[in-house]
């Protein structure tokens, strides 16, 4: 091939590659939906989207994967106006983007009675005074897993209803007994890295405290209730009930799950994710009961919402697809396939028809209904991504004993104020 | 040329030069064509972002949209930001801990492998493998190995009757563990570079020193080491750059914790930019990092030049 020929061919190939990068079909209205890299979910999203496309001739939908660190990924794509049309986003991530105009108001595309099938806390994840910027699709929360054998050895029958859930003092007494049986530690907490530090915040709410005030913006970790909660957390480590390798910032994934599987702990506070592995590695040897509580009840706010980004060239159609995916029928489909907990209040475990552990999944659903509105407002607020990191920093120092609970509270408040001051 | 053939060929040569003119002109463009794409990429992905980052450092910028000009406010805030000072201190400890250690071990390995040994090629490759492994992969594997409760490291200590070590869970141990891991990844690189330099030193010099009665240590210290100085200088700068940029292993293994004990400057830049969405402040932090690196490089170059003058 001649040099000119080579250059011409290279030019044509480059132009073709650039056109392909645009990823948009010229003959159809194309939407992109981005989700976490969970193969089952990606397949289900694509199947549901294909059904939507069948009802909407002239459209097409591709499901993509959200890669790397979320904020870095999303901010850079928004800045380049190349964000996907629809984004799967956690309650803790949505606040910043709902506040800064990165997400589109979905109010016009959803039926007027759409909110009726949602609890107030779950609807509040996406709803703001000036619109609805996301619809909660599925939830995820914490309950208590236990080794059946350990409970038998200490002669404890775990609670079978929410009203009987262990209070803090009772839980610590049981934990001390569990530690004697395991010979190592008593229980674990299902963090998996700094970005999940917020999973501990329900402990503050269980004691009547709050991370942020009623406005969802004013730091309030200096109340007696919040400091008592930090003291409670400190005891976990001071009494060696929990290993220091199981902390907010610990690397290596879900440490509590590994310790539960290796018998080094007899209980763990965690979400439904470990179930598959527990079934594989210790079938019939584990059970579940409800999340611990104190004066109040609260548990982790997990799960995801769907939102339409400002980069979308077809926000109306994208909002329609969001409404379609979060419809009652499709929510059942999605939760059944992915073993997720439904966000709609009218759905229970029997409706979802889980492949296994219907009772456990119902426990999760019931526990999720006790997540307080104030916790939702705090975690889905404008500054939460930064505040979560601040919480991780000082909770870590407090639990390790590097700072007293009151000092940790004071320093955390200073750092939180510097964030919320903008 | 005064030969007849030379005189005879002169007109022909002139004609040939005229014929070569377009080719010469084309050749004079060729370097630009070759350099052009790289220069374009450098311009788009390095120079322009650097200029934009300098501009950003003097602005208060939210996640999206235009910033507000705030002069030197971002730099003034650095002095009173405890996390900046902590991360600066941690960066210094991390750099001092990793750079000389990796270089000394790398040099020792290079000297050991610079002689006929069975399986020498395999050993060289094995030492170099950690350098090419992705930082995230190394971080995840090391998190497991150094887990206090079910990691291989503590199990091995248990086998020889030693107590468990809180490798990553104690503020006093975590930085040491990270340095250990990073040194492990870096040693192979230092070894390969030193090995190349050792093999370029003429044997005659060492032989002459040996004939003069120099001991093995004297031969190394007075002949080999001075000749390795340019390599050491380059390795030192590269290793300092690597250490200042070390992000992935720390992010995966400790997330900067426990507490702030392993939060380094580059992590704080990332946190300010993408967690706190303070792009202007992150740019200012980034410029401080660049300034430290520039200062270090200049000092190192000056020191090397002085040493060469002495020699």
Contacts between the chains, C-beta under 8 A, distances in Angstrom:
chain1	res1	chain2	res2	distance
A	69	B	274	6.5
A	71	B	274	4.5
A	71	B	275	6.3
A	71	B	277	7.5
A	72	B	270	7.7
A	72	B	273	7.8
A	72	B	274	4.4
A	75	B	63	5.5
A	75	B	64	7.5
A	75	B	274	6.3
A	75	B	277	7.2
A	78	B	63	7.6
A	78	B	64	6.0
A	79	B	64	6.2
A	96	B	63	6.7
A	96	B	277	6.6
A	100	B	62	6.5
A	100	B	63	5.8
A	100	B	64	6.0
A	100	B	65	8.0
A	101	B	64	7.5
A	102	B	63	7.6
A	102	B	64	6.6
A	184	B	149	7.2
A	185	B	149	7.9
A	193	B	255	6.1
A	194	B	255	4.0
A	194	B	256	7.4
A	194	B	257	7.4
A	243	B	148	6.5
A	243	B	149	5.2
A	243	B	169	7.6
A	244	B	148	6.7
A	244	B	166	6.2
A	244	B	169	3.9
A	244	B	170	7.2
A	244	B	258	7.6
A	245	B	147	5.5
A	245	B	148	4.3
A	245	B	149	5.2
A	245	B	166	7.9
A	245	B	168	7.0
A	245	B	169	4.9
A	247	B	169	7.0
A	247	B	257	7.2
A	247	B	258	6.7
A	248	B	255	8.0
A	248	B	257	7.3
A	249	B	254	6.3
A	249	B	255	3.9
A	249	B	256	6.7
A	249	B	257	3.3
A	249	B	258	6.5
A	250	B	168	7.3
A	250	B	169	7.3
A	250	B	255	7.7
A	250	B	257	7.8
A	251	B	139	6.7
A	251	B	140	7.6
A	251	B	143	4.0
A	251	B	168	6.9
A	251	B	252	5.3
A	251	B	253	4.5
A	251	B	254	6.0
A	251	B	255	6.4
A	252	B	140	6.9
A	252	B	143	3.3
A	252	B	144	5.6
A	252	B	147	5.9
A	252	B	253	7.8
A	253	B	140	7.9
A	253	B	143	7.9
A	255	B	147	7.2
A	255	B	149	7.8
A	258	B	147	7.8
A	258	B	150	6.0
A	259	B	149	6.0
A	259	B	150	7.0
A	262	B	149	8.0
A	262	B	150	5.6
A	264	B	149	5.8
A	264	B	150	7.1
A	385	B	275	5.8
A	385	B	276	7.8
A	385	B	277	7.7
A	386	B	275	5.8
A	386	B	276	4.4
A	386	B	277	7.4
A	389	B	271	6.5
A	389	B	275	5.2
A	389	B	276	7.6
A	392	B	255	7.4
A	392	B	257	7.5
A	393	B	257	7.6
A	393	B	259	6.7
A	393	B	260	6.5
A	396	B	257	5.0
A	396	B	258	5.4
A	396	B	259	5.2
A	397	B	258	7.6
A	397	B	259	4.2
A	397	B	260	7.9
A	400	B	169	8.0
A	400	B	170	7.9
A	400	B	171	7.0
A	400	B	258	5.5
A	400	B	259	6.6
A	402	B	171	6.4
A	402	B	258	7.7
A	402	B	259	5.5
A	419	B	276	6.9
